């Protein structure tokens, strides 16, 4: 079974093709060329499906980087250790 951080990283890899080295640099909307509005909605849909959650519009807007996504999901009770 995968850990929550492995599942989270897997979503970023699936949507943006980012490696673990890329993720270590806290990729964001500004640094990932393919992170447009359609890719953002794909990211959100995959996060919701992977973690069995429903994000609010405010949370969806708040996720603008790898790091802020971790914070938003942690606020939903997802534990990353």
N, C-alpha and C positions, 0 to 999 in steps of 0.2 A: 504494500500500500504506500502511495506517495504521501509525503508530508505536505502541509498547506503551502509552504514556500515553494516546493517543487511543482505543485499544481499551479500556483500563481506564475512562476517563471515559465511554465509550459504554455500558459495562455499568451504571454508576451512573445514567446518563440513562435507559436502558431500564427498569431495575428501579424506580427512585424518581422519575423525571421531573426530575432535577436538572440545572440549567444549569451552564455553566462558572463563572459568578459564585457559584452555590451551592457548588460544589466548592472554590472558593478559601477558603471558611470552614471547611474540614475537617468536613463533616457527620458526625454520629455517630448511634448508636442513640437517644441521648437527645434529639437535636435534630431528627430527621426523624420526623414523626408516623407515616408509613406503614412505618417500619422495625420491623416486628413479626417474630415467629418465622418466619412463612411467607415474608415478603419476604427475610429473612436467608437462608433456604435457596435461594430463587430467585437471590439475589446470588451465593451460593457456586456453585450449578450453572452459572450464566452465566460466572463467572470461570474455573471449571475447563474449561468447553467452549471459551471464547475463547482461553485460553492453553495448552490441552492438558496440564493438570496434574491431580493428585489431591491434595487437601488432607487433612491428618490431622485428627482430631477436635479436637486442641489448636489447630491453626491456624484451624480454623473458628470456634472460640470466641473466639480472639484478635482476629479481624476485627470490631471494634466501631465503627470509624470509617473514613473515607476514608483517612486517614493511616496507620493501623495496617494496613490492607489493602495499601497500597503496600509497607510494610515486610515483611509476610508473603510477598508475591509476590517481592520482591527476594531474600528468603531462599531461595526456590525457584529462583533463578537468572534471574529475569525482570529485564531491564535497562530502567530508565526514565531516558531522557535528554532 
